[in-house]
Amino acid sequence: MGNFSRATPTNAQQDALVKLLAWRLDVAHVDPMSTVVYTSGGNAKWRAGKLVTLRAISGHRDTGPSEC
């Protein structure tokens, strides 16, 4: 997958990801524009127990600091 810090994903890569996410969210009956609330387990971004609202499609950097 890569982090694409030095290169942009190709159009084919982006299209493939969009199709995969659309298929998987459809199977799970999840609106890709919706949000979800989860309880943080605790990290450098949020204390344990904090209710956090995220988009249905969120990256791991949305939930806390990451080097990958």
C-alpha positions as CSV (number, residue, x, y, z in Angstrom):
1,M,0.0,0.0,0.0
2,G,2.7,2.5,0.9
3,N,2.4,5.9,2.5
4,F,2.7,8.0,-0.7
5,S,4.8,10.6,1.0
6,R,7.0,10.9,-2.0
7,A,4.7,9.9,-4.8
8,T,1.0,10.3,-5.7
9,P,-1.1,7.1,-6.2
10,T,-1.9,6.5,-9.8
11,N,-5.4,7.0,-11.1
12,A,-5.7,3.2,-11.4
13,Q,-4.8,2.8,-7.7
14,Q,-7.2,5.4,-6.6
15,D,-10.0,4.0,-8.8
16,A,-9.4,0.5,-7.4
17,L,-9.6,1.8,-3.8
18,V,-12.8,3.6,-4.5
19,K,-14.4,0.5,-6.0
20,L,-13.2,-1.7,-3.1
21,L,-14.5,0.7,-0.5
22,A,-17.8,1.2,-2.3
23,W,-18.3,-2.6,-2.6
24,R,-17.4,-3.3,1.1
25,L,-19.5,-0.5,2.5
26,D,-22.5,-1.6,0.4
27,V,-22.1,-5.2,1.7
28,A,-22.2,-3.8,5.3
29,H,-25.0,-1.3,4.5
30,V,-22.8,1.6,5.6
31,D,-23.3,5.1,4.1
32,P,-19.8,6.3,3.1
33,M,-20.8,9.8,4.1
34,S,-21.9,8.8,7.6
35,T,-20.0,9.1,10.9
36,V,-19.5,6.6,13.7
37,V,-18.8,7.2,17.4
38,Y,-16.3,4.9,19.1
39,T,-14.7,4.9,22.6
40,S,-11.0,5.5,22.5
41,G,-8.7,3.0,24.1
42,G,-6.3,5.8,24.8
43,N,-3.3,7.1,22.7
44,A,-1.4,10.3,22.2
45,K,-4.4,11.9,20.5
46,W,-7.2,11.0,22.8
47,R,-7.4,9.8,26.4
48,A,-8.9,6.4,27.1
49,G,-12.7,6.4,27.4
50,K,-13.2,9.6,25.3
51,L,-16.0,9.3,22.7
52,V,-14.6,10.1,19.3
53,T,-16.6,10.8,16.1
54,L,-15.0,9.6,12.9
55,R,-16.1,9.4,9.3
56,A,-17.2,6.0,8.1
57,I,-14.1,6.0,5.9
58,S,-11.2,7.1,8.1
59,G,-7.5,6.5,7.9
60,H,-5.5,5.3,10.8
61,R,-3.9,8.8,11.0
62,D,-7.4,10.1,11.9
63,T,-7.3,8.1,15.1
64,G,-3.8,8.9,16.3
65,P,-0.2,9.7,15.3
66,S,1.4,7.4,12.9
67,E,4.8,7.0,11.1
68,C,3.5,4.6,8.5
